[in-house]
Amino acid sequence: MPSTHRPVRLSLIIASWALVSTCQPTAAQPPNVTTIRPLGVKPGETVDLRTTGGNLDGAQSCWTSFAGETPLATDIDKNGTDKGQTLYHVAVPADAPLGVHGLRVKTERGVSSLRLMLVDDLPTVAEAGGHQSPDKAQVVTLPAAIDGTIDNLSRDFYRFTVAAGQTVTFEVWSRRLGSPLDPVLILYAADGTELAYADDTPGLSSDAQAVHTFSEAGEYIIEVRDMQYRGSGNHFYRLRMGDFPALNTAVPASVVRGQETQVAFAGHDAAGTQPVSVLVPADSTTGTWSVAARKPEGTTHAFVSVAVSSGQEFTEQEPNNAAEQSNRVDIGTRVHGRIDEPGDIDRFVFTATEGTKVEFIGMTRELGTPTDLSLRVLKPDGGQLATVDDNGTSEGRVTATCAAAGDYTLEVRDLLHRGGPEFSYEVLITPQQPGFRLEAGSDTLNIPAGGVAAVAVSVVRVDYGGEIALSAIGLPAGVTATPAYIGPGTNATVMTFEASADCKVESFPAIQIVGTARIGEQEVQSQAEVQSALRGQWNMTTVFPAQFRSAMTLATAPAEKLSVRFEPAELQFKRGEKPKLKVIATRGEGLDEQITLATNPAKSAFPGNVNMAMKPIAKGQNEIELEFDTNDKAAPGAYSIVLTATHKKGNETTTVSTPALTYRITE
């Protein structure tokens, strides 16, 4: 990888910082995990896993994707009573796959959002503190992984010893684990001479990676800091140092169940890393598979993951730069390749019948590769049919209609004409069919006992504008999903979940929101993803762990003193009509003030030509009548509406949701 050598010398640094707390928890708030220690755990070991954050008192258990549920450690005095931290004795299975994993914590008030950590074969060294200057650098023995935190206006220094000719890979995992840290790595000789510098290593979501071969034996220093000298208790990182290869991703990035595949690697050290044979069992239901790699004489591993599919996968075969060398593939194939050198162009040819609509979906940055993908589709006569570059994190998505039968060509290149061992890519060549993709607004649902929790669901439509019915699978006993719809021509709705009064959710159930639509003669389904919601909590990392793309769970929370419902729970009426319905409140003790009602969301909750004026439930009253306002231009179909009810008295505010009301408009 590119690394900048700058002829500077290291100076002593005096750092100052301020610790600022903005956490103001209330009794009803669910737990929130901000940091995990250790940030990496070793297969086969039992570790004391400490979570810090907010509202962690009343903790019951934690869940990790490698060990399942682990109860709160009971042999530690007052463990589980501190709002800021909890500890668990987690037994890491010996066969736990290396790589990125997830953690959640459950308390009596609900479940936390997903946080990321690593399973790592490097021994973990805890940050000792007081090492913010070179002369006080913390001494470590390689190989090692150090879990640290960068304070504001601060730097961390570590001192280590190497032999002459020894090659060491240094990499920081921070943004890829959801940290706000924008890390910089600087390697120094003992006299302060800078030897290597790494910042924003291409493809690693602003994380840093460097490889250095030491010509002389002796002591050296590595520095970690934020690019803009920012820091806080949440600016965490894991610094890995060892003889593992510096990798970005796998090539191919997907493998087929039941089919042995030779997986190579993309990255700075890819050329010196041997391919690994991967065989995912044919009956496996996993969507991803961890792949670990090491150098021929290495003792420690780098790790990447591959997607697992049941479709057609094809890895490019060189040479394929010239038109006559194009690799032949079928529509419906996911192709994998690498821009081996600057200016390289990879070509794939496929046969299409007249009128076929083909979609080309690129993937690079999300996989961890720096390729800025540029796609060009050529007609049988060589003329350009379609082109696209840089379309968000997907790195290019374009649809082409093949007007005539024949052979069409897909050209793949880097937009900036770069290339090298790390410039891999993936492109799905698929027939475009009407359908849709769903995104849920949260990865957690904390449902009050006897109450309701709401989650926004949005849709991206593809040649389909009709209604979409929403349902949920994997719900535990006592929890139901209220029927909900994304109506014709609309792109979002709010879905609600209800828990019985005596419901107590055990464990950490994996739930899924599913959309179903009848498109022509086919029933089409799509599972909601939570990428956008998690990215927002993970400081907008671009490298997203695919195994958590649809990771949702739920828990029960303490009952609220207020509940609100529609009567009736479903309505059907003709467009232009103005039906009425009631909103009925059940008030608990002391909740005798006015109850304000608002649509969820506050704007655009209704389709065009449909509305409903909001009125509060008056003080001392338990219901209000509301009226739909429609005209003859309202689109027929099924829709849903959810209201948020708010009661304020003194310093106490209670906010609850109605179950979703389904209403169907007819001609």
Summary of the structure (lengths in Angstrom):
residues: 667
radius of gyration: 27.7
end to end distance: 63.2
largest distance: 85.5
contacts: 2299
relative contact order: 0.09
helix: 4%
strand: 49%
